[in-house]
Amino acid sequence: MEKRPGRKLPAVVTAALAGLAGLAGLLLPVFGPADEAEAATGIRVGNGRVYEANGNEFVMRGVNHAHAWYPNRTGSLAHIKAKGANTVRVVLANGDRWTRTSASEVSSIIAQCKQNRLICVLEVHDTTGYGEDGAATTLSRAADYWIGIKSALVGQENHVVVNIGNEPFGNSGYERWTADTSAAVQKLRNAGFDHALMVDAPNWGQDWSNTMRNNASTVFNSDPRRNTIFSVHMYGVYNTASKVQSYLNHFVANRLPIVVGEFGHNHSDGDPDENAIMSTAQSLRVGYLGWSWSGNGGGVEYLDMVNGFDPGSLTGWGQRIFNGANGISSTSREATVYGGGSGGGSGGTAPNGYPYCTGGSASDPDGDGWGWESNRSCVVRGGAADG
């Protein structure tokens, strides 16, 4: 096994996030789950939201797990599920920097995600900090890796999101993010991938330059499937509620799907506002995936959620993200592909007191915002009756 690396340390950033305006004339994606004949298969994006194949809106609640550095810790997936997560983001390696995660290994990870009723977000970590970190590799090389292990991924579209490359640029050369990300997306589509794709922001994932924010529509519209999810990593740059809210609200307002793919309660580059991250994500129905289950080194061991991979030994950070306000245990809803989201009001309650529609069986033929599901009326989330 490779010597485990310390968690990467993003450069200290002083640029203000709120100062840059979004692109004028931003193109708004209008794709919805019912707009394509192929929408019956796989996790899908529609009008800035993430849906399962049956039309159920899916909001990710989970954590990151460092499989590439701890390949013998696959039992952690069951422990993560037991804490209430509905999603796990799994660190893989394409072999350019760390030992390559094989196709058979990926198949095993997916099988364990499914066994534990988790949606699997799989990411290549070797791209971390490209342009600033000389050991990092390109998004194009990461796309080649996914193509090389395609046999492990085809047929898993209902259960797997392909996160092309982790934090693909540092604080140098990030101006290439838009072109390189679009090219990687198109390379995978040309290779026949129909999965939901996830793309990380530059600037060590934090997008202090607003490069992803200002160019997300270009990347989204470069995807022939219109099935790309954007991921921002929130550490020291996001040290106030206003910064968190400004960034996430921009994507939601422009109907561009966004998740917080990593965040912590503390970091070397500043003190992220984890309370604002979690509460804003909950109020906006945006997914979040905390960093990380266990195994951090290099001075950031405080980012471990459990001590020594022991699920019975939660750290303060682990207690906060799992059991605190807007935490995973109280806000996570299991994917309906595993039987979650049906009955018990698991879709939530609309302001008028009626349950939200949760599955593809809901219908709204007259456009009044009301559906019929499980022999009862339900509110179509975001529709005319949802107010």
C-alpha positions, 0 to 999 in steps of 0.5 A: 500500500502507498504511504498515505498522504496528508490531506492536501493543503490549499494555498491561503486565499484572500480573494472575496467570493461575492465580488464577481458577478455571474456571466451576463446572459447565462444560458439556463438548462431546461433538461428534465427527467421526462425530456429524454427517452433514456431518462428511465435509466440512471441518476439524472439532472433536471432544472438544477436538481438531481433525480433518480431514474423514477423521477424522485429528487435525490439530495446527497447526504454523506461523507468521503472515504479514502479508499485509494490509501486504505484499500483494506478498509472497505468495511467502512462503507457499512459503518458510514451507512449505519450513521445515516448516510445515503451517499459515499464519495470514494477516493480512487487513483488512476495510477499516475500518482497513487496505485491504480484502482483496478476495474475489479476493485471498482466493481467490488466497491460498487457492489458494497455500495449497493449492498449497503444501500449507498449511492456511490460517487467515484472520483480520481484523486490524482488530478488534485492541484494540477498546475500547482502540484507537479505530481498531479495529472490532467483531467484528460488522463482521468477520463482515460482511466474511466474509459479503461475501467468502463466494464465495471461501470456500465449498467451501474448508472442508477447507483454510481456518479462518476466524479471525473477528477478531484480538484483538477486545478490548484491556484495556477493555470486554472483558467484552463478549467472550462476547456479542460473540463468540457473536453473531459466530459465530451471524451466520456460521452463519446466513449458511451458513458451515460452516467451522471458526471460530477466535475470539481471546481478549480483552486483546490476545489474552492473556486475562489476565482469564481471560474466554475461559478461563471463558466458552469453553464458553458460546461453544462451545455457542452455535455450532450446528455446535459447530465453534469453535476458541479461540486465545490469544496468548502474550506477556509475560503467559506468562512462566513455564512454570506459567502456560503449562501452567495455561492450556492444560491447562484447555482440554484437560482440559475438552475445549475446542479451543485453539491458541496463535494467536500467540507470540514469544520476547520482547515489550515487555510482558515475556519470554514463555517460548517454550520452555514454550509449545512444549514444552507445546503438543507434549506436549498436542497443541495447535497453535501459530502463531508471530508472525511471518514478517517485516515487523515494525516499531515497535520489535518487529522482533525478532519477525521470523523471517527478515530482509527476507522472505529465507528464507535469512536466519533470525533467532535467533527464526526459528532457534528456532521452526523448528529448535529443540526442539519446533520446527516442522521436527521436530513438524509433520505435513502435512495428509492432505488434501494426502497427508500423514499416511500411511505412514512413521509420520507419525501418531507412535508410541504408548507401546506401540510401535505406530503411531497411526492417522492416517486415516479408514480406521481402525476400532475397532468393539469399542472396545478402542482398536485400529484397522486401517489400511494393513494393520496394527494401529494405536492409536486416539489417546486410546483404551483402548490409548493408555497 
